[in-house]
Amino acid sequence: MELPVKPLELIVAPPAYHMVGDGFRVHNFIPSVYRLDMHRMDPFIMMDYNSKFLFPPSPQQRGVGVHPHRGFETVTLAYHGRVAHHDSAGNSGIIGEGEVQWMTAASGVLHKEYHEKSFSESGGYFQMVQLWVNLPAKDKMSPPKYQAITRADIQPIILDEQGSRLELVAGFYKDQKGPASTFTPVHISTAYLKQNGELSMQFPAHYTVCVVAIEGEVVVNTEDVLPQDHLGLFQNQGESFTLQAKADAAILILAGEPIKEPIAAHGPFVMNTRAELVQAFNDFNAGLFGELAD
Ligand code: MN
């Protein structure tokens, strides 16, 4: 049976970049772009995209120093370069090309995010996406945790004889499940399509769904070209869409069931009410997020 087509709602060019610390040169798609606010993109409440950029060698590790988070998860996908992470819950890790850091801040952590030491020293191409995935109210104050999702965890799903593949991080593709554990239904994958490669994806009509052209461009639903570094947002109706690559391309695919709860957000804290936000600042100032050395 043919599922109804999920139409594109809009294509968004990458907004002007800004620096996060000295290591992340990012285009903020969510929530700063008009029409990509936290409510529209629920459960994806933030997306920073570091388009492919050549960092020169640096004796100091580039990155962003110790800072807090509460109420959500930070998900960092590395496409080029290597990222290191340390947090006050005692977790740390280094991820490289095609790997993912999934940090559940939940009740609160301090963390720092850097270019991995030898990558900083040698310099090189750096490209990554950081997402904040919201947590439902019942999980916002659960204990922090950390998932390092490495090459060994991500078994590429082969899509065609040319070698197009889907690297599934979270959620499902047909009957296959990605390695990340999530609190609400979320799908995150990257499709690496070879020339003339094609992929059809299905999600429930009410899910929030978007794609980002990480490398190359793709044709969406046989009609619209999504250029490199652009985001394509789908309507919350219809269930099935297609991606076709005229030349080799890599496409990030995000889909999630909206949590549909009130959002009270300020800086690194995303809660449900203003009182919880004030509490987050008070707890942070009282040192309740733990300790982490610079
Ligand atoms: Mn952070």
Residues whose N, C-alpha, C, O or C-beta is under 5 A from the ligand:
A	BS01	MN	none
